[in-house]
Amino acid sequence: QVQLVESGGGLVQPGGSLRLSCATSQSIFDIYLMGWYRQAPGKQRELVAVFTSGGSTNYADSVKGRFTISRDNAKNTVYLQMNRLKPEDTAVYYCNARHLITQLINWGQGTQVTVSS
């Protein structure tokens, strides 16, 4: 069982920035694809940014150019840098780890991001 612990959420004004972190319980990046998803009230959970099996990244159209996913292998941590935040970015953000072979998915507990003036 992979444990994922998100942190870094909070309240920020429109145009501001936040960096989310997802700490994993072990070194898993070689066998799991990592990503970030979000769920706004009354909406389905949606992809924000993920690493692909080819080593590249995919982003939702709504965050392209504003958000950046990255990882630190030495710290077993994945990050989501969010810039130029908008009120519509308000959601609970979840870290996701998907096993390359079994496709088993693990989720973190989520961290709330609120963009409001």
C-alpha positions in Angstrom: 0.0 0.0 0.0 1.4 3.3 -1.1 0.8 6.2 1.3 0.5 9.7 -0.1 0.4 12.8 2.0 -0.5 16.1 0.5 0.3 19.5 2.0 0.6 23.1 0.9 -3.1 24.1 0.3 -4.7 27.2 1.7 -6.4 30.4 0.9 -4.8 32.7 -1.7 -6.0 35.7 -3.6 -6.6 35.6 -7.3 -3.3 36.0 -9.2 -1.4 34.4 -6.3 0.7 31.2 -6.1 0.8 28.1 -4.1 3.0 25.0 -4.2 1.4 21.7 -3.3 3.6 18.8 -2.1 2.8 15.0 -2.1 5.2 13.0 0.0 5.2 9.2 -0.7 6.0 6.5 1.9 8.7 5.0 -0.3 10.6 5.3 -3.5 7.9 4.5 -6.1 8.5 6.8 -9.0 10.0 3.9 -11.1 6.8 1.8 -10.9 4.1 4.4 -10.3 2.9 7.3 -12.5 2.3 10.3 -10.3 -0.3 13.0 -10.9 -2.5 15.6 -9.4 -6.3 15.7 -9.6 -8.9 18.1 -8.2 -12.5 18.1 -7.2 -14.6 21.2 -6.9 -17.9 21.2 -5.0 -20.6 19.6 -7.0 -18.2 18.5 -9.7 -16.4 15.3 -10.7 -12.8 14.8 -9.9 -10.7 15.9 -12.8 -7.1 15.5 -14.0 -4.8 18.5 -13.4 -1.4 17.3 -14.3 0.3 13.9 -14.6 3.6 12.3 -15.6 3.3 10.0 -18.5 4.9 6.6 -19.0 7.1 8.2 -21.6 8.5 10.6 -19.1 6.7 13.7 -20.2 3.8 15.6 -18.6 0.2 16.2 -19.4 -1.9 19.1 -18.2 -5.5 20.0 -18.3 -6.1 22.8 -20.8 -7.4 25.0 -18.0 -4.1 25.0 -16.2 -1.6 24.9 -19.1 1.0 27.7 -18.7 0.1 28.3 -15.1 0.7 25.0 -13.3 3.8 22.9 -13.3 4.2 19.3 -12.0 7.6 18.2 -10.8 9.2 15.6 -8.6 12.2 15.2 -6.3 13.4 11.6 -6.4 15.7 12.0 -3.4 12.8 13.3 -1.3 10.1 10.9 -2.7 8.0 14.0 -3.3 5.9 15.3 -6.1 5.0 19.0 -6.4 2.4 21.1 -8.1 3.4 24.7 -8.6 0.4 26.8 -9.2 0.7 30.3 -10.5 -1.7 33.0 -11.5 -4.5 31.3 -9.6 -8.1 31.9 -10.4 -11.3 31.5 -8.4 -12.2 28.5 -10.6 -9.1 26.7 -9.4 -10.8 26.4 -6.0 -11.0 22.7 -5.2 -9.7 19.9 -3.1 -6.4 18.7 -4.7 -5.5 15.1 -4.6 -2.2 13.3 -5.3 -2.5 10.2 -7.3 -0.2 7.2 -7.9 -1.0 4.7 -10.6 0.9 1.4 -10.8 2.5 1.0 -14.3 1.6 -2.7 -14.5 -1.5 -3.4 -12.4 -3.0 0.1 -12.9 -3.8 0.1 -9.2 -4.5 3.6 -8.1 -3.7 5.2 -4.7 -5.0 8.5 -3.5 -3.9 10.9 -0.9 -6.3 12.5 1.6 -6.5 15.8 -0.4 -5.6 19.4 0.4 -8.0 22.3 0.1 -7.1 25.2 -2.2 -9.3 28.3 -2.1 -8.8 31.2 -4.4 -10.7 34.2 -3.2 -10.4 37.9 -2.5 
